[in-house]
Amino acid sequence: MEEQAEEQWEYRAVLAVDIEKSSGRGNVPLLRNRETLRSVLRTACARAGVDWAACPRADLGDGLLLAAPAGTRKANLVHPLVRELAGLLTDHNAAAPGDATRIRVRVALHAGEICLTPGGEVAGSPLETLARLLDAPAAREALAAAPAGVPLSLLMSQHFYDETVRHGYDGIDPGQFHRVDVKVKELATQAWLHTPGWTPPRPKPPARPAGGATMTNTASHGGAVYANQNGDQHITVTRDR
């Protein structure tokens, strides 16, 4: 009797890509777009030094999920992989014969310990987080609001950001990323958004009131608290004798 292979648990960087507004285009464009996405992602991986053949992959219907080979430098998935993917999609869209075969995508990045099954599949909670990031409203809304020439939005977990973007490695500008709130199903967290070639409008902080209204409150032991809305707070305490 053959001995059954066991699951392996390994720390991996994971990436997911989903085509924007893929439904309603018809079967022929859908199949062509799926093949185009696979082709450009494979090329982007090769240019980023990520071994496509060694990446466990999963078909998402109108997207793809892949786990980078163990030991792959996570920063390479930000730069040059995302840059290359954006360039390849831009070139494809410029030559596409019509809207049905133009492709814009959402990209999500995360990392963690995942299970490699004997059947070649991958599983584990990092993939659940990755799926939530891919489906996050912040990523969808950013891509929808971006000019038509912007080919993708990228949303990465705080963990991935901390280990790549914040260090400012070559080719990665932390100033092009901004933090957003993510709440999808059971996931409530913060993540980092990037739209190559375009900067989404940032939410404006609430306006400070004009003037300097003063507030006075009585303290519990016979003193007074004076607070100015636009300045420092001054506390004076007097004690009863």
NUNUZA-965982 format. One record per residue (C-alpha): residue in three letters; x, y, z. Coordinates in steps of 0.5 Angstrom, whole numbers, padded with zeros to 4 digits, always signed. Each point is the difference from the previous one (the first is absolute). Layout:
# residues N
ALAXYZ;...
This chain:
# residues 241
MET+0000+0000+0000;GLU+0003+0007-0002;GLU+0001+0005+0006;GLN-0004+0006-0001;ALA+0003+0006+0000;GLU-0001+0005+0005;GLU-0002+0008+0000;GLN+0006+0005+0001;TRP-0001+0006+0003;GLU+0005+0006-0003;TYR+0000+0007+0001;ARG-0001+0003-0007;ALA-0002+0007-0003;VAL-0007-0001-0004;LEU-0003+0004-0005;ALA-0007+0000-0003;VAL-0002+0004-0007;ASP-0007+0001-0002;ILE-0003+0003-0006;GLU-0004+0006+0001;LYS-0008+0000-0003;SER+0002-0007-0004;SER-0008-0002+0000;GLY-0004+0001-0005;ARG+0005+0000-0006;GLY-0002-0006-0003;ASN+0004-0007+0000;VAL+0005+0001-0005;PRO+0003+0007+0003;LEU+0000-0003+0007;LEU+0004-0006-0003;ARG+0005+0005-0003;ASN+0000+0004+0006;ARG+0002-0006+0004;GLU+0005-0002-0004;THR+0003+0007-0001;LEU+0000+0001+0007;ARG+0004-0007+0001;SER+0005+0002-0005;VAL+0001+0007+0002;LEU+0001-0002+0008;ARG+0005-0006-0002;THR+0004+0005-0004;ALA+0000+0005+0006;CYS+0002-0005+0004;ALA+0006-0002-0004;ARG+0002+0007-0001;ALA+0000+0001+0008;GLY+0004-0007+0001;VAL-0006-0004+0003;ASP+0000-0007-0003;TRP-0007-0001-0003;ALA+0001-0007+0000;ALA+0001-0001+0007;CYS-0006+0004+0002;PRO-0006-0004+0002;ARG-0006+0004-0003;ALA-0007+0000+0000;ASP-0006+0002-0005;LEU-0004+0005+0003;GLY-0005+0000-0006;ASP+0002+0007-0002;GLY+0006+0000+0003;LEU+0006-0003+0003;LEU+0003-0002+0007;LEU+0008-0002+0000;ALA+0004-0001+0006;ALA+0008+0002-0001;PRO+0005-0005+0001;ALA+0003-0001+0007;GLY+0005+0005+0001;THR-0002+0005-0006;ARG+0001+0007+0002;LYS-0006+0003+0002;ALA+0002+0007-0003;ASN+0001-0003-0007;LEU-0008-0001+0000;VAL-0001+0008+0001;HIS+0006+0002-0004;PRO+0001-0002-0006;LEU-0006-0005+0000;VAL-0005+0005+0001;ARG+0003+0005-0005;GLU+0001-0005-0005;LEU-0007-0003+0000;ALA-0003+0008+0000;GLY+0005+0001-0006;LEU-0002-0007-0004;LEU-0008+0002+0001;THR+0001+0007-0002;ASP+0003-0003-0007;HIS-0005-0005-0001;ASN-0006+0005+0001;ALA+0003+0005-0005;ALA+0000-0006-0005;ALA-0006-0003+0002;PRO-0006+0000-0005;GLY-0005+0002+0004;ASP-0003+0001+0007;ALA-0001-0007+0001;THR+0007-0002+0000;ARG+0003+0006+0004;ILE+0002-0002+0007;ARG+0001+0003+0006;VAL+0001-0004+0007;ARG+0000+0001+0007;VAL+0006-0003+0004;ALA+0001-0003+0007;LEU+0006-0001+0004;HIS+0001-0004+0006;ALA+0005-0005+0004;GLY-0001-0005+0005;GLU+0001-0008+0001;ILE-0004-0004-0005;CYS-0002-0007-0001;LEU+0003-0003-0006;THR-0004-0007-0001;PRO+0002-0006-0003;GLY-0005+0002-0006;GLY+0004+0006-0001;GLU-0005+0005+0002;VAL+0001+0005+0006;ALA-0004+0002+0006;GLY+0000+0004+0006;SER-0002+0006+0004;PRO+0005+0005-0004;LEU-0004-0002-0007;GLU-0007+0002+0004;THR+0003+0007+0001;LEU+0003+0000-0007;ALA-0007-0001-0002;ARG-0003+0005+0004;LEU+0005+0005-0002;LEU-0001-0001-0008;ASP-0008+0001+0002;ALA+0001+0006+0004;PRO-0004+0006-0002;ALA+0006+0005+0000;ALA+0003-0004-0005;ARG-0006+0000-0004;GLU-0001+0007+0001;ALA+0007+0002-0002;LEU+0000-0003-0007;ALA-0007+0002-0001;ALA+0002+0007+0001;ALA+0006+0000-0004;PRO+0001+0002-0007;ALA-0001-0005-0005;GLY+0008+0000-0001;VAL+0001-0003+0007;PRO+0001-0007-0001;LEU-0001-0003+0007;SER-0001+0002+0008;LEU+0005-0004+0005;LEU-0002-0001+0007;MET+0005-0003+0005;SER-0001-0003+0007;GLN+0003+0004+0006;HIS+0005-0005+0001;PHE+0002+0000-0008;TYR+0001+0007+0000;ASP+0004+0000+0007;GLU+0005-0005-0003;THR+0001+0003-0007;VAL-0003+0007-0002;ARG+0002+0004+0007;HIS+0007-0002-0001;GLY+0000+0004-0007;TYR+0004-0005-0004;ASP+0002+0001-0007;GLY-0005+0002-0004;ILE-0005+0000+0006;ASP-0003+0007+0002;PRO-0004+0000+0006;GLY-0003+0007-0002;GLN-0004-0004-0005;PHE-0004-0004+0005;HIS-0005+0002+0005;ARG-0003-0003+0006;VAL-0008-0002-0001;ASP-0005-0003+0004;VAL-0002-0007-0002;LYS-0006-0004+0003;VAL-0002-0006-0004;LYS-0004-0005+0003;GLU+0003-0002+0007;LEU+0007+0004-0002;ALA+0000+0007+0003;THR+0007+0002-0001;GLN+0005+0006-0004;ALA+0003-0001-0006;TRP+0004+0004-0005;LEU-0002+0002-0007;HIS+0004+0002-0006;THR-0003+0001-0007;PRO+0006+0001-0005;GLY+0000+0006-0004;TRP-0005+0004+0004;THR-0001+0002+0007;PRO-0008+0000+0003;PRO-0002+0006+0004;ARG+0001-0001+0007;PRO-0005+0001+0005;LYS+0000+0007+0003;PRO+0001+0001+0007;PRO-0006+0003+0004;ALA+0001+0008+0000;ARG+0002+0003+0007;PRO-0005+0005+0002;ALA+0002+0007-0001;GLY+0001+0005+0006;GLY+0002-0003+0007;ALA-0006-0001+0004;THR+0002-0001+0007;MET-0003-0006+0005;THR+0000+0001+0007;ASN-0002-0006+0005;THR+0000-0001+0007;ALA+0005-0005+0003;SER-0002-0005+0005;HIS+0004+0003+0006;GLY-0002+0007-0001;GLY+0005+0002-0006;ALA-0002+0002-0007;VAL+0002-0003-0007;TYR+0001+0005-0006;ALA+0000-0003-0007;ASN+0001+0004-0006;GLN-0002-0004-0007;ASN+0006+0003-0004;GLY+0005+0000+0006;ASP+0003-0003+0006;GLN-0004-0003+0006;HIS+0002+0004+0007;ILE-0003-0003+0006;THR+0000+0004+0007;VAL-0001-0004+0006;THR-0002+0004+0007;ARG-0001-0004+0006;ASP-0005+0001+0006;ARG+0004+0002+0006;
